[in-house]
Structure formats: structure tokens, C-alpha cells
Amino acid sequence: MKDMKKTQAVLADGREIVYYDTRDEGVRTAVDTRDLAPVVSGSEMRYDRLLDEWVVVASHRQTRTHLPAADACPLCPSTPERATEVPEADYEVVVFENRFPSMSGGGAEREALAPGWADDPFPRRPSGGRCEVMCFTPEHDASFKDLTPERARLVLDAWTDRTAELSALPGVEQVYCFENRGREIGVTLPHSHGQIYAYPFVTPRTAAMIASTAAHRHRTGRNLFEDVVAAERADGARIVAENAHWTAFVPAAARWPYEVHLYPNRRVPDLLALDEDARAAFGGTYLDLLRRFDRLFDGEPAPYIAAWQQAPVRSGRVDFALHLELFSIRRAPGKLKYLAGSESGMGVFISDVPPETAAARLREVGE
């Protein structure tokens, strides 16, 4: 990636750590001095025969670090007095294997499923895959919205590099880069960070999109993603922001109170295929959206999930469109959107805020 230096190292328990810097002169030689036992993961995948979906069971994560005090944060840089997950005294962007992974073993060939496995009353297998943590900034109290466009670009390039590295692991079928922010979302480490999952299967949401695009292609001969973005741009009611390289809009059937989808104007299947113009424009575009979210609720920071939707590694790539989905569970100051009976029990979302109202509000709070 442009002007990016990558330095790989190993933590005390054998996990990989990778530093990403914008300066070639950045030297990363600090050694992890902690006495750590090797990571032990007992996770497995169990198959839901009724829904045709895999569920990951990861009971060892019950002991993961939960809301530590600022002076015990494992994501801050190390100091002479305290060693953390990041041995260096400073960093720009850093990625390391999760100490409490939901999935692990992505570097080994996945066990082949035995013939007739789906007829087993309780199909299960080792989880496979890989889970990584990405820290966007060494500042404990900073948020992604506080980054400069240049740092946001570095994060984008790091996401791209990790997508390439993880996609090459045997058994990995899909790479998912995402950020959770806010205790309301379930964040257990307040230091600004994201995660990257390398799944050993194609996720249900992506599989549904691929099926829809295939049906649309068969029916119309056109690409569904391109038709959706073109329709939103032509209608304009739900457009939040747009420029020569990116378009952000509230989807017409938004599930969350405030939800924005960000698409590159040139359709590509994944982060690896973004051109330089789109990469250069990403930082300012994305930071603008995050800052709009934080102006919605009378000064209350918006809890959100930011999720990159990428094509799987080996299937459904021709018609897929890379895009980022950004959404908040806050529906009004002091009020959250809970997944209650209809959403959790039946998967039918009931939206509290009309998408056109949400888009108008997000345009209103722009600078």
C-alpha cells in the first residue's frame, strides 16, 4: 500500500503482531517481556440443520478481560512499569492475534466434512478461522472520529493488507473487518479498536446477498448492487453524503434507527480491488460520517458498529459489491433500540425511525 511500512513480530505466547506505519524510519524492535502461557482455544462449530448455518461455541471467552481501568488497559502502548499487548512505547496502527479468539486454527487445512455429515443429528467440527484485534491509535480516550484523514487511510491500508494475508490462509472462506464502539454495543475494552474475523465458512448475511444478486442477474441481466446505488442516487431522499468516489445513504429498508451504507462509486468485490483515488478519498468521507453520528444525540457519543461487507474468498465474487455498513442502536437521546421479540425471535426488524427522517437528520448535522 502507498507509503506504508509493515513490521511483523511475535508476542510472548507465540501470537503474531503486525505494526503499520506511515514513516519508513519507524523501527519496531521491542520484545514482549511478559510470561504468558500459550493461548488455548476450545471453540468449535455446530451446524444448525434448520437454518443451514454454523454457530461458533467459544466458552473459553468467558474469562476475557472486561472493562479494565485506564491504567490497566491491554491496548495502550507498553511502559517500563507495565507491559501490555503492544510491546512498543508508541504505535500508529497495530494488529495482533486475539488472546481470547472466537475462532482459531486458520493456518491449518480445515478438516474435510465426512460424506453425509448433514444427516448427523448433531453436526460439529473444530472452529478453524482466525480472530485479530486492530488498534487505530495509542491514545486511550480517542475514538476513530478523532483520527486524521491520513491515519484513517493507514487503517484502510492495514485492513486491506490483513484481508490479503488472511484470505491466503488454508480453510478461510471470508474476511470481515469491523469496529464496535460503546458499552451499549457490548464493547469490553474501551480503548478504540476494531477486529478482523477470518471465517471458515461464508456468513449467512453474505450468502443471502449473493443469492439475491444471482436472482436479480438471472431476472434482469443487471447487477443488483449497482441498481440499488443508482436508484438511491436518482431518488436522493436518503443520500447523506457523496463525492466523486464514494456514496453514503440510508437504505430504504434500514433495520437500525440510524444506518448508513457507504459504497465506492466504482463497484469492486473487496478492499484489495479499491483504486488509489477511492483510497485517497476514504479518510475524509468516513470521518465525516462518524462525526455526523456523534452529533445526533445532544452530545451523547453514538454507540455503533462499522462493518465491511466483502466478497468471499472463493465464491460469489463476480457480482458482489464492497461496502461499509455503519449503524447505531441509539434511537433517541437516552434511548436504545433493543432486539426484542420480533427481531430476536423471528428476524423481522421493526424500525423506530423512518429512513428518510434519519437521512435528513444526518444531513442536518453535517458540517
C-alpha positions in Angstrom: 0.0 0.0 0.0 1.1 3.6 -0.6 3.8 4.9 1.8 3.1 2.1 4.4 5.7 0.2 6.4 4.8 -3.2 7.8 6.7 -4.8 10.7 5.9 -8.3 11.9 6.9 -9.7 15.3 5.8 -12.3 17.8 4.3 -11.9 21.3 5.5 -13.9 24.3 2.9 -16.6 23.8 3.6 -17.0 20.1 0.8 -14.9 18.7 1.6 -12.7 15.7 1.7 -8.9 16.0 2.0 -6.5 13.0 2.8 -2.8 13.1 1.7 -0.4 10.3 3.5 2.9 10.0 3.4 5.8 7.6 7.1 6.5 8.2 9.8 4.3 6.7 12.1 5.2 9.5 9.8 3.7 12.1 11.7 1.0 13.9 9.7 -1.7 15.8 12.1 -3.9 17.8 10.6 -4.0 21.3 10.3 -7.5 22.8 7.3 -8.8 24.8 8.7 -9.4 28.2 5.5 -10.9 29.7 5.4 -14.5 31.0 2.4 -15.8 29.1 1.1 -19.4 28.7 0.2 -20.4 25.1 -3.3 -19.5 24.1 -5.7 -22.4 24.5 -9.0 -22.3 22.5 -11.7 -24.8 22.9 -14.0 -23.3 20.3 -16.0 -25.5 17.9 -18.6 -25.0 15.2 -22.0 -26.6 15.4 -24.4 -26.8 12.5 -28.0 -25.6 12.7 -29.8 -28.0 10.4 -33.0 -26.0 10.4 -31.4 -22.7 9.3 -28.4 -24.2 7.3 -26.0 -22.1 9.4 -22.9 -22.7 11.5 -22.8 -21.5 15.2 -19.5 -21.0 16.9 -19.3 -22.1 20.6 -16.4 -20.4 22.4 -16.8 -21.0 26.1 -13.2 -20.0 26.9 -14.1 -16.4 26.1 -15.9 -16.1 29.4 -12.6 -15.3 31.1 -11.6 -12.4 28.7 -10.7 -9.0 30.0 -13.8 -7.0 30.8 -13.8 -3.1 31.1 -10.4 -2.7 32.7 -9.4 0.7 34.3 -7.4 3.0 32.1 -4.2 2.2 33.9 -4.7 -1.5 33.2 -5.7 -1.2 29.6 -4.1 -4.0 27.5 -4.3 -2.0 24.2 -2.2 1.0 25.3 1.5 1.0 24.5 3.8 -0.7 27.0 5.7 1.4 29.6 8.7 0.5 31.7 6.3 -0.1 34.6 3.7 -2.2 32.7 3.8 -4.5 29.7 0.7 -4.7 27.5 -0.4 -6.5 24.4 1.6 -3.9 22.4 5.3 -4.1 23.4 6.3 -0.8 21.7 6.2 2.5 23.6 4.1 4.0 20.8 2.5 3.0 17.6 0.3 4.2 14.7 -1.8 1.2 13.8 -1.1 -2.3 15.2 -2.8 -5.7 14.6 -2.3 -8.8 16.7 -4.0 -12.2 17.2 -6.7 -12.1 19.8 -5.7 -13.6 23.1 -9.3 -14.8 23.5 -10.3 -15.8 20.0 -13.8 -16.9 18.9 -12.2 -18.9 16.2 -8.6 -20.2 15.8 -6.6 -22.7 13.7 -7.0 -20.8 10.5 -3.4 -21.6 9.5 -4.1 -25.3 9.1 -6.0 -27.2 6.5 -9.6 -27.5 7.6 -10.8 -31.0 8.3 -12.9 -32.3 5.4 -16.5 -33.0 6.4 -17.4 -36.6 6.2 -19.8 -37.8 3.5 -23.4 -37.5 4.8 -22.3 -35.1 7.6 -25.5 -33.0 7.3 -27.6 -36.1 8.2 -25.8 -36.4 11.5 -28.3 -35.3 14.2 -25.6 -33.1 15.8 -23.0 -32.0 13.2 -20.0 -30.3 14.6 -16.3 -29.6 13.8 -13.3 -27.7 15.1 -13.9 -23.9 14.6 -10.9 -23.0 12.3 -10.6 -19.4 11.2 -8.7 -16.6 13.0 -9.5 -13.5 15.0 -7.4 -10.4 15.2 -7.5 -7.1 17.1 -6.7 -3.8 15.4 -5.8 -0.7 17.4 -6.3 2.5 15.5 -4.5 4.8 17.9 -2.3 4.7 21.0 -4.4 7.3 22.7 -6.6 5.6 25.3 -9.5 8.1 25.2 -9.5 8.8 21.5 -12.1 7.5 19.0 -11.9 6.7 15.3 -13.6 10.0 14.5 -10.6 11.8 16.2 -8.1 10.4 13.6 -6.7 12.5 10.8 -7.7 11.5 7.2 -4.1 10.3 6.8 -4.4 7.9 9.8 -7.8 6.7 8.5 -6.1 6.0 5.2 -3.4 4.0 7.0 -6.2 2.0 8.8 -7.8 1.3 5.4 -4.5 0.1 4.0 -4.0 -2.1 7.1 -7.5 -3.6 6.6 -6.6 -4.3 3.0 -3.3 -6.0 3.9 -4.9 -8.2 6.6 -7.6 -9.1 4.1 -4.9 -10.3 1.7 -3.0 -12.2 4.4 -6.0 -13.9 5.9 -7.6 -14.8 2.6 -4.5 -16.8 1.8 -4.8 -19.0 4.9 -6.0 -22.5 4.2 -9.6 -23.0 5.1 -10.6 -19.3 5.3 -13.7 -18.5 3.2 -14.4 -14.9 4.2 -12.7 -12.0 5.9 -14.7 -9.5 7.9 -13.2 -6.2 9.2 -15.3 -4.3 11.8 -15.4 -2.0 14.7 -17.7 -2.0 17.8 -17.9 1.3 19.8 -19.6 1.8 23.1 -20.6 -0.2 26.1 -24.1 -0.3 24.8 -22.9 -2.4 21.9 -21.1 -4.8 24.2 -17.5 -3.4 24.0 -15.4 -4.9 26.8 -12.2 -2.8 26.1 -12.9 1.0 25.8 -9.6 1.8 24.0 -10.5 2.5 20.4 -10.1 -0.7 18.4 -11.6 -3.0 15.8 -11.5 -6.7 15.0 -10.9 -8.9 12.0 -12.5 -12.3 11.7 -11.4 -14.9 9.1 -14.3 -17.2 8.9 -14.0 -20.9 7.7 -17.4 -20.5 6.0 -19.4 -17.9 4.1 -21.5 -16.0 6.6 -25.4 -16.2 6.4 -25.7 -12.4 5.6 -23.3 -12.6 2.7 -24.8 -15.8 1.4 -28.2 -14.1 1.3 -26.8 -11.2 -0.6 -25.1 -13.5 -3.1 -28.4 -15.4 -3.6 -30.3 -12.1 -4.2 -27.7 -10.8 -6.7 -27.8 -14.1 -8.6 -31.6 -14.0 -8.8 -31.5 -10.3 -9.9 -28.9 -11.1 -12.6 -31.0 -14.0 -13.9 -34.2 -11.9 -14.0 -32.8 -8.6 -15.4 -29.3 -9.2 -16.7 -28.0 -6.4 -14.4 -26.1 -6.1 -11.2 -28.3 -5.7 -8.1 -25.8 -3.6 -6.1 -25.3 -1.2 -9.0 -29.1 -0.9 -9.4 -29.6 -0.2 -5.7 -26.9 2.5 -5.6 -28.2 4.1 -8.8 -31.7 4.2 -7.5 -30.7 5.8 -4.3 -28.7 8.4 -6.1 -31.5 9.2 -8.5 -34.1 9.4 -5.7 -31.9 11.4 -3.4 -34.1 11.3 -0.4 -31.9 9.1 1.6 -28.5 10.3 0.4 -26.3 11.5 3.3 -23.1 12.5 1.5 -21.5 11.9 -1.8 -18.4 12.8 -3.8 -16.6 11.6 -6.9 -15.5 8.3 -5.3 -18.0 7.4 -2.6 -21.7 7.5 -2.0 -23.3 7.2 1.5 -27.0 6.7 2.0 -29.6 5.3 4.5 -31.0 2.2 2.9 -34.7 2.3 2.1 -35.4 -0.7 4.3 -32.9 0.3 7.1 -33.2 -2.1 10.1 -31.5 0.2 12.6 -32.6 3.7 13.8 -29.5 5.3 12.2 -27.9 3.2 9.5 -25.7 4.3 6.6 -24.2 2.3 3.8 -21.0 3.6 2.2 -20.2 2.4 -1.4 -17.3 3.2 -3.7 -18.7 4.6 -6.9 -16.8 2.0 -8.9 -18.0 -1.4 -7.9 -15.3 -3.8 -6.6 -15.6 -7.1 -4.7 -13.3 -6.3 -1.8 -10.8 -3.9 -0.2 -8.0 -5.3 -2.3 -9.6 -4.0 -5.5 -10.1 -0.4 -4.5 -8.2 2.0 -6.7 -5.9 4.8 -5.4 -8.5 7.6 -6.0 -11.0 5.8 -3.8 -8.4 5.1 -1.1 -7.3 8.7 -1.0 -10.9 9.9 -0.6 -11.9 7.4 2.0 -10.5 9.0 5.1 -12.3 12.4 4.9 -15.5 10.7 3.7 -15.7 8.1 6.5 -14.6 10.5 9.3 -17.4 12.9 8.2 -20.0 10.1 8.7 -18.6 9.2 12.1 -18.7 12.8 13.2 -22.3 13.2 12.0 -23.3 10.2 14.1 -21.8 11.8 17.2 -23.8 15.0 16.6 -27.1 13.2 16.6 -27.8 12.8 20.3 -27.2 16.0 22.2 -23.6 15.2 22.9 -24.0 11.6 23.7 -21.4 9.5 21.8 -23.2 7.2 19.4 -22.7 3.5 20.1 -22.1 2.0 16.7 -21.0 -1.0 14.6 -19.0 -0.3 11.4 -18.9 -3.4 9.2 -17.1 -4.0 5.9 -19.1 -6.3 3.6 -16.6 -8.1 1.3 -17.0 -10.9 -1.2 -16.0 -14.3 0.0 -12.6 -15.6 -0.9 -13.6 -18.2 -3.4 -17.3 -17.8 -4.3 -19.9 -15.1 -5.3 -17.2 -12.6 -6.3 -18.3 -11.6 -9.8 -21.4 -9.7 -8.8 -20.6 -8.7 -5.2 -20.0 -5.1 -4.2 -17.7 -4.0 -1.4 -19.4 -1.6 1.0 -19.3 -0.5 4.6 -22.4 -0.6 6.8 -22.4 1.8 9.7 -25.3 1.7 12.3 -26.2 2.8 15.8 -28.6 1.2 18.2 -29.4 4.6 19.8 -32.8 5.8 18.5 -33.0 9.0 20.6 -31.1 10.7 23.4 -31.1 8.3 26.3 -33.0 5.6 24.4 -31.6 2.4 22.7 -33.1 0.1 20.1 -33.3 -3.4 21.6 -33.6 -6.5 19.6 -36.9 -7.7 21.2 -39.4 -10.4 20.4 -39.9 -9.8 16.7 -36.2 -9.1 15.9 -34.6 -11.8 18.1 -37.3 -14.4 17.8 -38.3 -14.1 14.2 -35.6 -12.0 12.5 -38.2 -9.3 11.5 -36.9 -5.8 12.3 -39.3 -3.1 13.3 -37.7 0.3 12.7 -38.3 3.2 15.1 -37.0 5.9 12.7 -38.2 6.3 9.1 -35.1 6.0 6.8 -36.0 9.3 5.2 -36.1 11.1 8.6 -32.8 9.5 9.6 -31.1 10.7 6.4 -32.5 14.2 6.8 -31.2 14.3 10.3 -27.7 13.1 9.3 -27.6 15.7 6.5 -28.6 18.4 9.0 -25.8 17.6 11.4 -23.1 17.7 8.7 -20.5 20.5 9.0 
